[in-house]
Amino acid sequence: MMWSESSDFDNDAPHVPVLVEEVISNLLNEETEIFVDATIGCGGHTKEVLRRFKKVKVIGLDVDEEAIQIAKKRLEEFEGRVTILKGNYRNIERVLDDLKVREVDAILFDLGISSFQLNSRRGFSFHDDDFLDMRMDKERDLTAFQVVNRYPMRRLAQIIRSYGDEKEASRIARAIVLRRKLKEIRTAKELAEIIEKAKRRRGKIHPATLTFQALRMEVNEEMENLKEGLIGATRVLRKGGRIGVISFHSIEDRAVKNLFRAETCLRVLTKKPIKPKREEVLKNPRSRSAKLRVAEKI
């Protein structure tokens, strides 16, 4: 997710959902009964869905326990209409089977990292002086600390290049390996400073943005989750139901486009991704890189 960081986060308004109007107009209608928010986060999209569609029931999934607790609090007024579970969307079929739900009408995946997580002091932020963690699910074993300090240089470079589209991946990986020979890299702030010194090219975004994105994706197996999650979602979607995916960088967007095309039972409704209107970007600059793709089961 390409954005500059800020500290204007509070638990009462933890995350501004992006493309809300576009999600609702493309995924739901008055016939919708069951909506799956596969990445419920702090509940932004779900709250709007429940507020506008009085008969809709929502099943919300997330791997981040802290975000789940916030979502439950924010959605208390809709008790009985929303079920929030800790679970990875790659297991969407199993989760719905456990709930005895055979088919659903609409599914939303909102990929990437939220404002809440950037401010959660888990190493997602360049300015974070705490442990280099980057786990969305704290029960996972692999951390960014292990990736940065244990992975061989060639593998580190490959991850940064593949998941970050970082042209200077080899140079950055070399700088990380040289530094860790002197002492372990323990915090996000330390890592960001190493990357900033290593990079020759400077642009509008922070020099460490693409590397941090790549490390986060490796730690959380985001591409593997996305592939399995979309395949599973296609299976549980009823005929005529729709899947929407909001991505925030070209790697995710390209993967979604290709996965939609590969599923013969899906009809792609968005030849080009839907982007936020100018008014939304002005109100919420963090939405500027969001892209929504939608497909319908046939």
Buried (B, 14 or more C-beta within 10 A) or exposed (E): BBBEBEEEBEEEEBBBBBBBEBBBEBBBEEEBEBBBBBBBBBBBBBBBBBEEBEEBBBBBBBBBEBBBEBBBEBBEEBEEBBBBEBBBBBBBBEBBEEEEBEBBBBBBBBBBBBBBBBBBBBBBBBEBEBBBBBBBBEEBEBBBBEBBBEBEBEEBBBBBBBBBBBBBBBBBBBBBBEBBEEEEBBBBBBBBBBBBEBBEEEEEEBBBBBBBBBBBBBBBBBBEBBBBBBBBBBBBBBEEBBBBBBBBBEBBBEBBBEBBEEBEEBEEBBEEBBBBEEEBBEEBEBBBBBBBBBBBBE
